[in-house]
Amino acid sequence: MEQLRQVGEVLGSLKALMIFRDDIKVNQRQCALLVDAFNLAFDSVADEIKKHLRLEERLTKWKALENPLRELHRVFREGEQYVRSCLEPRSDHRWGRAVALSQSTDCVELHLHNLLWCVPVVLEAVEAASETSGCDQEEMLAKRIFFSKKYDREWTDPKVFEHEFGRLYLVSRDMRRRLDSAPREDRWLLSETVAERRGSGSPRPWRKQESRLAELLLGPRGKLHQTSVPAGWPDFQVRRRLGPGSNLKEIQWMGESFAMKHAIGDVEQFKSEIDLLYSLAHPNVQSYMYVFSDEEKKECFMVMELMSKDLSSHIKEVCCARRRVPFPPLVAVDIMLQIARGMSYLHSRGIYHGDLNPRNILVKSRSSSPEGYMLAKIANVGASPVKNSKPAAANQAAGSPCIWYAPEVLSEQEQAGAASANGTFKYTEKADVYSFAMVCFELLTGKVPFDENHLQGDKMSRNIKADVRPLFPFPSPKCLVSLTKRCWQSEPTQRPSFASICRMLRYIKRFLVLNPDNGQPELPAPPLDYFDIETNLSRRFPSWIKEGEERVSDIPFQMYAYRVVERERTSMNVIKDRSSDSGSEGASVSGEGSVAHASTLSDDTRSSSVGSTKSSSHASSESNNKGSSARKAGDEKTQKQTGEQKSRIVRPPPPVSPRTRGVNSDSRTRPTAKSPARRRTSGHASDSELSL
């Protein structure tokens, strides 16, 4: 209840800010869209709580809502901070705010993305809590049937989903239209505002610098501007150099802080690089906001958003003897998702990084997030001299460069020598996915891959090509370890795409929110391998595997489709387990077993996803007891019935898939809340103890 009140408090603050809606001169329509979406989200959650839960049970049966509502509160706070940044009361700073935010896509691609992911998670938590709400068994059973019908396969069609659940999940036709139109409308409003201030009705004539700023804001992206635009502004100053020997500097301009890269040489020398980075617009990709050139001095200045440090430096700073893991699991997944989203955006535009590592990922803290959440941006996209912003010594500090390269890249470099530094295999989707896996390893463990290995250089390269991979410490989040191992497969075709990685990470993040660790050393494991769900759904929806930029409005349906398949698969596993149990107990109790199965199936399906923190440990102890009693009974029967085996029909153990390993052949000893065995991947036998 307290978390819901806090969400409502932030919403009330946003409504108060929107009283001055007409004073928002930058991204006004996007701010209005964000506030309207927050209002609809709160109404959807509040209506479901009011409909399915009881106020008097808030201290006993609302526990499942606390963590999801806390996550929703964080999303609301960050959205409020965005609206405040657009509502700049000081007129002398409005130019700077317009320069900083007019090209930003944060409203839709960051804040609304997080909201459209979070709302399905909160609604699922409400459903889980409602199934135990009340004392009437018939009413509780009716709720379970009602929610089970909600996840029927017949709804897993995007158009049917939009028609049936579009308003509940904030993806109605009107909301989709506004998601597409709001940025364009803000661009038009900005041009109207500039024209109005420039017109004859202006209280004072425009200065020369203001006219140049107007051209800067309204000109086409990719245009090179004169260096006199920023340098001639009264408060322009260079504050500090960002890193020793770096050509990056922090500047102060019109009340805002930016990062500026200084490059010396003919402009045509890196024109293609500038055009490329000018065209990018994503919250998780570092791009050029404006570029200024001086043809006489042959130098360029590229203005970008200011970030704090690179990911490698941050991990080294936060890791210590008391804090061996740099991030909590939920924060680590959030950073992994941001990196994957940035790479998915680049790949949708046919751009491959080729040098993805923690030093090419910039981070900064989110001011409204005390939990340690960070904003991550992929930097150094492209391959021109402009790219080199750090000296070679700094790059070598991250370890041998080969640890970030895929095996096929190392093989190509070995065959062609130094000439293959920019070879064809380096700039591919699958090579970037492998590098992403190594970044994830450092994110999750705080260790540089192979840092403790004595082999370096050519020996390290040979080991990587021979399927040697770094070892995860115990305990590590099994679902994240499994995904990371999928991404560093030796065979490129076995690695998932970044679009698939994004969908899996969103669902893993949802699982972690619904199943907090509560201080336990080992995180609960999902009931299924989400890669199998992704493979199943990708076959059903070919658009999921087509190259193209992902739409934020598709996220609720993707989460819903995952949940439908998860419930189906979990129900099938429960049926198999119940069938095995009833068959082993004999024909005399088969009828009673069927009745028990029918009454508990919905409970098992529900508990496999929500609340597995409690059920996992209980199921594990019950499994051990049952397994030990089964072994004792088996020994007694063996002693009494020596020589009689041929005359009896012995039930064989259930077949084990040749693609799995480490699975107990007796299905009676496997708790339903535990995840199934992870598929064997090529190589990496040393990691087998961590397989799911």
C-alpha distance (Angstrom), angle and dihedral (degrees) to the residues before:
residue distance angle dihedral
M1 . . .
E2 3.81 . .
Q3 3.81 91.6 .
L4 3.82 90.8 51.0
R5 3.80 89.9 50.7
Q6 3.81 90.3 52.1
V7 3.81 91.1 51.7
G8 3.81 89.6 51.0
E9 3.80 90.0 48.7
V10 3.81 92.1 57.4
L11 3.80 90.2 46.2
G12 3.81 89.7 53.0
S13 3.80 89.8 51.7
L14 3.80 90.2 51.7
K15 3.79 91.9 50.6
A16 3.80 89.4 51.7
L17 3.80 90.7 51.6
M18 3.80 91.4 50.4
I19 3.80 89.8 61.7
F20 3.81 82.9 81.9
R21 3.78 92.9 47.3
D22 3.81 93.1 132.5
D23 3.81 89.5 57.9
I24 3.81 91.7 60.9
K25 3.79 101.5 102.0
V26 3.81 97.2 173.6
N27 3.83 123.8 58.0
Q28 3.79 93.8 -13.4
R29 3.81 95.8 159.8
Q30 3.80 92.1 47.0
C31 3.81 91.1 51.4
A32 3.81 90.0 50.5
L33 3.81 90.2 48.2
L34 3.80 91.3 50.6
V35 3.81 93.7 49.8
D36 3.81 91.9 46.4
A37 3.81 90.2 50.3
F38 3.81 90.9 50.2
N39 3.80 89.8 49.7
L40 3.81 92.1 50.5
A41 3.81 90.9 46.5
F42 3.80 92.3 52.5
D43 3.81 91.3 47.3
S44 3.82 91.7 49.8
V45 3.80 93.0 50.0
A46 3.81 93.9 42.2
D47 3.81 92.8 49.1
E48 3.81 92.0 50.9
I49 3.81 91.6 48.0
K50 3.79 92.1 48.0
K51 3.79 91.7 46.9
H52 3.80 99.7 46.7
L53 3.83 109.1 22.0
R54 3.80 135.5 62.3
L55 3.78 123.9 -130.9
E56 3.81 93.9 -140.3
E57 3.81 89.4 59.9
R58 3.81 95.4 54.3
L59 3.82 92.6 107.5
T60 3.79 95.5 47.5
K61 3.81 111.8 28.6
W62 3.81 104.3 25.5
K63 3.80 93.8 73.6
A64 3.81 92.2 106.8
L65 3.82 89.8 60.8
E66 3.79 98.1 57.1
N67 3.79 100.3 81.2
P68 3.85 97.0 39.9
L69 3.82 91.2 48.1
R70 3.80 89.6 48.0
E71 3.80 88.2 54.9
L72 3.82 90.8 48.1
H73 3.80 89.1 50.6
R74 3.81 89.8 54.7
V75 3.82 91.0 51.2
F76 3.82 90.3 50.5
R77 3.82 92.1 49.1
E78 3.79 92.7 52.3
G79 3.80 90.3 48.3
E80 3.79 90.5 51.1
Q81 3.80 89.7 52.5
Y82 3.82 89.6 53.3
V83 3.82 92.5 52.3
R84 3.81 90.8 48.1
S85 3.80 90.6 52.4
C86 3.81 90.8 53.8
L87 3.81 92.1 47.9
E88 3.80 99.2 71.7
P89 3.83 110.3 172.6
R90 3.83 96.0 -169.1
S91 3.78 110.9 85.5
D92 3.82 93.2 -156.9
H93 3.82 90.0 60.1
R94 3.79 97.3 45.0
W95 3.79 92.1 88.8
G96 3.78 90.4 55.8
R97 3.77 92.6 46.7
A98 3.81 89.9 50.3
V99 3.82 90.9 50.7
A100 3.82 91.1 48.7
L101 3.81 99.8 44.3
S102 3.81 109.4 24.1
Q103 3.82 92.5 87.9
S104 3.80 95.9 37.4
T105 3.80 120.5 119.9
D106 3.81 93.7 -170.8
C107 3.81 95.6 113.6
V108 3.79 95.9 64.4
E109 3.81 103.7 19.0
L110 3.81 97.2 43.6
H111 3.81 114.3 19.1
L112 3.81 99.9 30.7
H113 3.80 90.0 40.0
N114 3.80 89.3 57.2
L115 3.80 92.1 45.0
L116 3.81 95.1 50.1
W117 3.81 88.8 50.0
C118 3.80 94.4 46.8
V119 3.82 100.4 47.7
P120 3.86 94.9 64.4
V121 3.81 89.0 49.4
V122 3.81 92.9 52.4
L123 3.81 92.4 45.5
E124 3.80 90.4 50.9
A125 3.81 89.6 51.9
V126 3.82 89.4 52.0
E127 3.80 89.6 51.8
A128 3.80 91.7 50.3
A129 3.80 92.5 49.8
S130 3.81 93.2 45.5
E131 3.81 93.4 56.8
T132 3.81 89.2 69.0
S133 3.80 96.4 35.2
G134 3.80 116.4 117.0
C135 3.79 132.1 13.5
D136 3.80 101.3 -102.9
Q137 3.81 107.9 103.0
E138 3.80 92.5 -158.6
E139 3.79 91.2 53.2
M140 3.81 91.4 48.9
L141 3.80 91.0 49.1
A142 3.81 90.2 49.0
K143 3.81 90.3 53.6
R144 3.78 91.5 51.2
I145 3.78 91.4 50.8
F146 3.81 90.3 46.9
F147 3.80 93.9 53.0
S148 3.80 92.8 42.0
K149 3.82 88.5 57.4
K150 3.79 88.8 52.3
Y151 3.80 89.6 64.4
D152 3.79 97.6 49.0
R153 3.79 115.7 140.4
E154 3.82 90.5 -119.8
W155 3.82 89.9 73.9
T156 3.82 93.6 56.3
D157 3.76 94.4 98.8
P158 3.82 117.0 102.2
K159 3.80 95.1 -132.5
V160 3.80 94.3 43.9
F161 3.80 89.6 47.3
E162 3.81 91.6 51.4
H163 3.80 91.5 49.6
E164 3.81 95.2 46.5
F165 3.81 103.6 33.0
G166 3.82 105.2 12.9
R167 3.79 95.7 109.8
L168 3.81 94.2 43.2
Y169 3.82 92.5 52.4
L170 3.85 95.7 38.1
V171 3.81 95.7 -112.9
S172 3.78 101.7 109.3
R173 3.78 118.1 145.7
D174 3.81 91.6 -99.4
M175 3.80 92.5 50.3
R176 3.82 91.5 49.5
R177 3.79 89.9 51.3
R178 3.80 92.1 51.1
L179 3.80 91.9 48.5
D180 3.80 88.4 59.6
S181 3.81 99.4 38.3
A182 3.83 104.2 40.6
P183 3.85 96.6 77.4
R184 3.81 91.7 48.6
E185 3.79 91.6 48.1
D186 3.80 91.1 51.4
R187 3.78 89.9 52.3
W188 3.79 89.6 53.9
L189 3.83 92.7 45.9
L190 3.80 90.5 51.9
S191 3.80 91.2 53.5
E192 3.81 90.0 49.2
T193 3.81 91.4 49.9
V194 3.80 92.1 50.1
A195 3.81 91.5 47.2
E196 3.80 90.6 49.6
R197 3.79 93.1 51.5
R198 3.78 91.2 45.5
G199 3.82 93.5 49.8
S200 3.76 129.2 95.4
G201 3.80 91.9 -92.6
S202 3.81 91.7 68.1
P203 3.85 112.7 118.8
R204 3.82 91.6 -130.2
P205 3.79 135.4 18.2
W206 3.78 117.2 -94.6
R207 3.74 120.3 -102.5
K208 3.78 120.3 -127.5
Q209 3.80 91.9 -108.9
E210 3.80 92.0 52.8
S211 3.79 90.6 53.3
R212 3.80 89.9 52.3
L213 3.81 90.5 49.1
A214 3.79 89.8 52.2
E215 3.80 89.2 54.5
L216 3.80 88.8 47.5
L217 3.81 92.9 53.8
L218 3.79 98.2 41.7
G219 3.79 100.2 35.0
P220 3.80 121.7 102.8
R221 3.78 118.2 -85.4
G222 3.77 111.1 -99.0
K223 3.78 96.6 37.7
L224 3.81 116.2 135.7
H225 3.80 113.0 -131.8
Q226 3.78 131.5 -160.5
T227 3.80 118.4 -91.3
S228 3.80 89.4 -126.6
V229 3.82 90.3 74.9
P230 3.82 96.6 76.0
A231 3.82 97.7 21.5
G232 3.80 92.7 55.1
W233 3.80 94.3 54.0
P234 3.84 111.8 106.1
D235 3.82 98.3 -125.6
F236 3.82 97.9 39.3
Q237 3.79 111.7 129.0
V238 3.79 140.3 152.7
R239 3.80 107.0 -122.5
R240 3.81 106.5 -176.6
R241 3.77 146.0 -26.4
L242 3.80 114.7 -99.2
G243 3.79 103.8 -132.1
P244 3.82 130.9 -13.5
G245 3.78 112.9 -67.6
S246 3.80 91.9 3.3
N247 3.78 125.2 137.8
L248 3.80 89.6 -144.4
K249 3.80 118.5 102.5
E250 3.77 135.9 179.8
I251 3.80 113.3 -123.7
Q252 3.79 134.7 -171.0
W253 3.79 114.1 -139.9
M254 3.82 128.5 166.1
G255 3.78 92.5 -18.1
E256 3.81 93.9 -51.8
S257 3.80 132.2 102.8
F258 3.81 120.2 -130.4
A259 3.79 138.8 169.0
M260 3.80 115.4 -117.7
K261 3.80 125.8 -164.5
H262 3.79 117.5 -154.2
A263 3.81 118.2 -151.8
I264 3.80 125.1 179.3
G265 3.78 120.9 -153.0
D266 3.75 143.2 63.9
V267 3.80 111.3 -34.1
E268 3.79 91.3 -133.0
Q269 3.80 88.6 58.6
F270 3.79 91.9 74.9
K271 3.78 102.0 16.2
S272 3.82 92.3 120.0
E273 3.81 90.9 52.8
I274 3.79 91.6 50.5
D275 3.80 92.1 47.9
L276 3.80 90.2 50.4
L277 3.80 96.2 50.2
Y278 3.80 91.4 40.8
S279 3.80 89.6 59.4
L280 3.82 96.1 54.7
A281 3.79 120.7 97.7
H282 3.80 116.7 170.8
P283 3.82 131.1 118.7
N284 3.83 91.3 -126.1
V285 3.82 97.7 49.0
Q286 3.80 123.9 74.0
S287 3.80 107.0 -130.1
Y288 3.79 137.8 167.0
M289 3.78 114.2 -92.5
Y290 3.81 95.3 -173.7
V291 3.81 135.4 -4.7
F292 3.81 124.4 -152.4
S293 3.79 123.4 -168.5
D294 3.79 138.7 -171.9
E295 3.79 110.1 -158.9
E296 3.81 93.8 -170.0
K297 3.81 94.4 54.1
K298 3.81 90.9 34.2
E299 3.77 96.5 -132.8
C300 3.79 137.5 124.4
F301 3.79 133.8 -153.6
M302 3.81 118.6 -156.2
V303 3.82 116.4 -163.3
M304 3.82 117.3 -151.5
E305 3.79 139.8 164.3
L306 3.79 111.8 -75.9
M307 3.81 115.3 -113.8
S308 3.82 128.3 -175.3
K309 3.82 105.8 -127.5
D310 3.77 143.9 -41.6
L311 3.80 121.2 -77.5
S312 3.81 94.3 -111.9
S313 3.81 92.5 56.3
H314 3.78 92.1 46.5
I315 3.81 93.1 51.6
K316 3.81 90.8 50.6
E317 3.80 90.5 50.7
V318 3.81 97.5 49.9
C319 3.81 99.0 39.3
C320 3.79 115.0 89.3
A321 3.80 140.8 138.5
R322 3.81 91.9 -75.0
R323 3.79 95.1 41.0
R324 3.76 109.8 40.9
V325 3.82 95.3 161.0
P326 3.83 111.8 62.2
F327 3.81 97.8 -148.3
P328 3.80 138.5 24.1
P329 3.83 110.5 -108.0
L330 3.81 94.4 -104.2
V331 3.81 92.9 50.2
A332 3.81 91.0 45.5
V333 3.81 91.0 52.5
D334 3.80 90.2 48.9
I335 3.82 91.4 53.9
M336 3.81 91.2 45.1
L337 3.81 89.1 51.9
Q338 3.81 92.2 50.3
I339 3.80 91.7 51.0
A340 3.80 91.2 47.0
R341 3.81 91.2 48.7
G342 3.78 91.6 51.2
M343 3.80 91.4 49.5
S344 3.81 91.6 45.4
Y345 3.81 88.8 54.0
L346 3.81 91.7 50.3
H347 3.80 93.0 47.3
S348 3.81 91.2 48.9
R349 3.81 86.3 60.8
G350 3.80 93.4 46.7
I351 3.82 93.5 -106.3
Y352 3.82 119.6 135.9
H353 3.77 122.1 -167.8
G354 3.81 102.2 -151.3
D355 3.81 94.3 -171.4
L356 3.80 106.6 55.1
N357 3.80 111.1 160.7
P358 3.84 136.5 131.4
R359 3.82 92.4 -87.5
N360 3.79 89.8 60.0
I361 3.81 92.6 52.7
L362 3.81 115.5 82.4
V363 3.80 122.5 -157.8
K364 3.78 140.4 -175.0
S365 3.78 133.1 177.9
R366 3.76 120.3 -99.6
S367 3.78 105.5 -119.4
S368 3.81 94.6 -142.5
S369 3.81 95.8 46.2
P370 3.82 115.7 86.4
E371 3.82 89.8 172.0
G372 3.81 90.8 78.6
Y373 3.82 99.3 -102.2
M374 3.79 114.6 159.8
L375 3.78 139.0 -163.7
A376 3.81 112.2 -121.7
K377 3.80 127.2 -161.3
I378 3.80 129.6 -175.9
A379 3.79 109.5 -127.9
N380 3.81 138.1 -170.6
V381 3.78 95.4 40.2
G382 3.80 109.8 174.4
A383 3.79 133.7 30.1
S384 3.79 112.0 -103.4
P385 3.82 131.7 112.8
V386 3.80 87.7 -94.3
K387 3.79 87.4 68.0
N388 3.79 96.5 67.5
S389 3.80 103.0 88.5
K390 3.83 97.3 150.4
P391 3.79 131.1 52.9
A392 3.76 119.8 -105.6
A393 3.80 92.2 -108.6
A394 3.78 90.8 60.0
N395 3.77 91.8 50.9
Q396 3.79 91.9 50.1
A397 3.80 89.5 55.1
A398 3.79 88.9 75.0
G399 3.80 90.3 65.9
S400 3.76 132.3 -105.2
P401 3.83 110.1 -14.7
C402 3.80 90.8 -134.5
I403 3.82 92.4 71.0
W404 3.81 89.9 73.1
Y405 3.81 96.0 47.1
A406 3.80 125.3 91.0
P407 3.84 118.5 -116.2
E408 3.81 92.4 -108.5
V409 3.81 89.8 54.5
L410 3.81 91.5 51.6
S411 3.80 90.8 48.0
E412 3.79 91.0 51.8
Q413 3.79 92.1 48.5
E414 3.80 91.0 49.5
Q415 3.80 92.8 50.6
A416 3.79 97.2 45.4
G417 3.81 100.0 29.3
A418 3.76 122.9 -147.0
A419 3.79 91.5 -19.2
S420 3.80 89.1 72.9
A421 3.80 94.7 63.2
N422 3.78 87.1 110.2
G423 3.80 96.0 31.1
T424 3.77 128.0 154.4
F425 3.81 95.8 -101.5
K426 3.80 93.2 54.0
Y427 3.79 94.0 62.6
T428 3.80 100.8 52.4
E429 3.77 134.6 110.3
K430 3.80 94.5 -114.7
A431 3.81 93.9 48.7
D432 3.80 88.9 55.2
V433 3.81 89.9 49.6
Y434 3.81 90.5 54.9
S435 3.81 90.8 50.4
F436 3.79 88.9 48.9
A437 3.82 89.4 56.3
M438 3.80 91.0 55.3
V439 3.81 90.0 49.0
C440 3.81 88.6 51.8
F441 3.80 90.1 52.4
E442 3.80 91.1 56.8
L443 3.81 90.8 43.9
L444 3.80 92.6 53.8
T445 3.80 99.4 39.1
G446 3.80 106.0 25.7
K447 3.82 89.0 -129.5
V448 3.79 129.7 114.1
P449 3.83 108.3 -117.8
F450 3.82 111.7 -93.3
D451 3.82 89.3 1.3
E452 3.82 91.4 138.5
N453 3.79 93.1 46.2
H454 3.79 115.4 103.7
L455 3.79 91.9 -148.5
Q456 3.80 116.5 96.0
G457 3.78 139.1 165.5
D458 3.81 116.1 6.5
K459 3.80 92.9 1.7
M460 3.79 90.8 54.9
S461 3.80 90.4 48.7
R462 3.82 91.0 52.0
N463 3.80 91.3 49.8
I464 3.80 92.3 51.5
K465 3.80 91.0 50.5
A466 3.83 87.5 49.2
D467 3.84 90.6 59.8
V468 3.80 96.9 -101.1
R469 3.80 110.6 152.3
P470 3.81 133.5 178.4
L471 3.81 118.0 -89.2
F472 3.79 121.7 -116.6
P473 3.80 114.7 -134.3
F474 3.79 120.8 -123.3
P475 2.93 125.1 -75.4
S476 3.81 102.1 34.2
P477 3.83 127.7 151.9
K478 3.79 100.9 -88.1
C479 3.80 96.1 -152.1
L480 3.81 91.0 53.7
V481 3.79 93.0 44.1
S482 3.80 89.1 52.2
L483 3.81 92.9 50.4
T484 3.80 92.0 46.7
K485 3.80 91.2 52.6
R486 3.80 89.7 50.3
C487 3.79 88.7 56.4
W488 3.82 97.2 49.9
Q489 3.80 96.7 50.9
S490 3.80 113.1 143.5
E491 3.80 91.7 -130.3
P492 3.84 107.2 71.3
T493 3.81 93.9 -149.9
Q494 3.82 90.2 60.8
R495 3.81 92.6 60.0
P496 3.81 115.8 94.3
S497 3.79 123.0 -121.8
F498 3.79 120.7 -105.8
A499 3.81 90.7 -110.2
S500 3.82 88.5 58.2
I501 3.79 91.0 44.7
C502 3.81 90.0 54.2
R503 3.80 92.4 52.8
M504 3.81 92.2 47.8
L505 3.81 93.0 47.0
R506 3.79 91.7 50.8
Y507 3.78 90.2 53.6
I508 3.81 92.3 45.0
K509 3.79 88.7 51.0
R510 3.79 89.0 50.6
F511 3.82 89.9 52.0
L512 3.82 91.9 51.1
V513 3.81 91.6 49.7
L514 3.81 92.3 50.3
N515 3.81 92.3 43.4
P516 3.83 109.7 39.8
D517 3.78 116.8 -171.4
N518 3.84 93.3 -123.6
G519 3.79 90.3 -152.7
Q520 3.80 95.2 -54.0
P521 3.83 115.3 144.7
E522 3.81 93.3 -131.3
L523 3.79 122.9 48.7
P524 3.81 119.9 -130.9
A525 3.79 114.6 -99.4
P526 3.81 123.5 -125.5
P527 3.81 115.7 -107.8
L528 3.81 92.5 -120.4
D529 3.77 141.7 27.7
Y530 3.80 103.7 -100.5
F531 3.79 91.1 -153.2
D532 3.81 88.1 67.8
I533 3.82 89.9 52.1
E534 3.80 90.7 48.8
T535 3.81 91.1 50.2
N536 3.80 91.3 49.8
L537 3.80 94.4 49.0
S538 3.80 94.2 43.3
R539 3.79 88.4 59.6
R540 3.80 90.9 50.2
F541 3.81 95.2 45.4
P542 3.82 110.6 40.1
S543 3.81 90.3 -176.2
W544 3.81 88.2 70.7
I545 3.80 91.9 67.4
K546 3.80 97.6 40.4
E547 3.77 117.0 104.7
G548 3.78 111.3 -107.2
E549 3.76 141.4 106.1
E550 3.79 113.3 -72.0
R551 3.80 117.4 -118.4
V552 3.79 117.4 -131.7
S553 3.81 90.6 -141.2
D554 3.83 89.9 64.7
I555 3.81 94.0 64.0
P556 3.84 98.9 86.4
F557 3.80 91.6 52.6
Q558 3.80 91.6 47.9
M559 3.81 90.7 51.6
Y560 3.80 90.0 47.0
A561 3.82 93.3 49.6
Y562 3.80 90.4 50.3
R563 3.80 89.9 51.7
V564 3.81 92.8 50.1
V565 3.80 92.6 52.6
E566 3.80 91.6 43.5
R567 3.80 91.7 54.1
E568 3.80 91.6 46.8
R569 3.80 93.2 49.6
T570 3.80 93.4 44.7
S571 3.81 91.3 49.8
M572 3.80 90.1 51.2
N573 3.81 90.3 51.1
V574 3.81 90.6 50.0
I575 3.81 91.0 50.1
K576 3.82 91.0 50.8
D577 3.80 92.2 48.4
R578 3.81 93.0 47.5
S579 3.79 91.4 47.1
S580 3.80 91.2 51.7
D581 3.80 91.7 48.9
S582 3.79 94.5 47.9
G583 3.81 91.7 46.9
S584 3.80 92.5 52.6
E585 3.81 93.3 50.5
G586 3.80 93.8 59.0
A587 3.76 136.9 -115.8
S588 3.82 94.3 -71.4
V589 3.81 93.1 72.7
S590 3.79 100.4 31.3
G591 3.78 93.7 104.8
E592 3.79 93.4 52.8
G593 3.80 90.7 47.6
S594 3.79 91.4 55.2
V595 3.79 91.8 52.6
A596 3.79 91.7 48.3
H597 3.80 90.7 48.9
A598 3.80 92.8 51.6
S599 3.79 92.6 51.4
T600 3.81 96.4 47.2
L601 3.80 103.2 37.1
S602 3.79 95.0 92.5
D603 3.81 91.2 47.8
D604 3.81 92.4 52.9
T605 3.79 92.2 47.0
R606 3.77 92.5 50.8
S607 3.79 97.8 43.0
S608 3.79 92.9 50.5
S609 3.81 89.6 74.6
V610 3.80 108.5 23.3
G611 3.76 119.6 48.3
S612 3.76 96.9 8.2
T613 3.78 89.3 141.3
K614 3.77 90.5 77.5
S615 3.76 99.4 32.2
S616 3.80 94.9 49.0
S617 3.79 95.9 63.7
H618 3.80 92.5 42.3
A619 3.79 92.0 48.6
S620 3.77 90.7 48.0
S621 3.81 93.6 54.3
E622 3.78 91.4 43.9
S623 3.79 89.1 49.8
N624 3.79 92.1 52.9
N625 3.81 92.6 49.6
K626 3.76 92.2 47.1
G627 3.78 91.7 46.2
S628 3.81 93.2 51.4
S629 3.81 92.8 47.9
A630 3.78 89.9 48.4
R631 3.79 91.3 52.9
K632 3.84 91.8 49.3
A633 3.78 91.7 49.7
G634 3.78 89.7 48.3
D635 3.82 91.9 52.8
E636 3.82 92.5 50.2
K637 3.78 92.4 49.4
T638 3.78 90.8 48.9
Q639 3.80 92.1 53.9
K640 3.81 94.9 46.5
Q641 3.75 98.1 41.8
T642 3.81 103.3 44.1
G643 3.78 108.9 150.7
E644 3.81 93.8 13.8
Q645 3.80 98.6 86.1
K646 3.77 93.8 97.5
S647 3.79 92.2 57.0
R648 3.79 94.1 52.4
I649 3.77 131.9 68.5
V650 3.78 107.9 -122.0
R651 3.81 117.9 -161.6
P652 3.80 107.8 -123.7
P653 3.79 119.2 -134.3
P654 3.82 116.5 -96.9
P655 3.79 113.2 -87.3
V656 3.78 116.4 -93.3
S657 3.78 117.8 -139.6
P658 3.80 111.9 -116.7
R659 3.79 87.8 -134.2
T660 3.81 94.8 63.6
R661 3.75 133.4 70.6
G662 3.77 138.6 -170.6
V663 3.84 94.1 33.4
N664 3.80 121.0 140.4
S665 3.78 109.0 -121.9
D666 3.80 92.5 -141.5
S667 3.77 105.7 80.2
R668 3.79 91.5 -164.0
T669 3.80 90.6 72.6
R670 3.80 95.5 54.1
P671 3.84 115.9 94.4
T672 3.78 113.9 -137.8
A673 3.78 94.0 -131.4
K674 3.79 93.5 61.5
S675 3.76 120.0 91.2
P676 3.82 119.2 -108.7
A677 3.77 121.9 -106.6
R678 3.74 115.4 -71.0
R679 3.77 118.4 -114.4
R680 3.77 116.5 -101.0
T681 3.74 111.8 -105.5
S682 3.73 126.8 -159.4
G683 3.79 111.1 -81.0
H684 3.81 126.4 -24.1
A685 3.79 94.0 108.2
S686 3.79 88.6 159.2
D687 3.80 90.0 68.8
S688 3.78 95.6 53.4
E689 3.74 95.8 111.0
L690 3.79 90.1 65.1
S691 3.78 97.1 52.4
L692 3.76 117.1 122.6
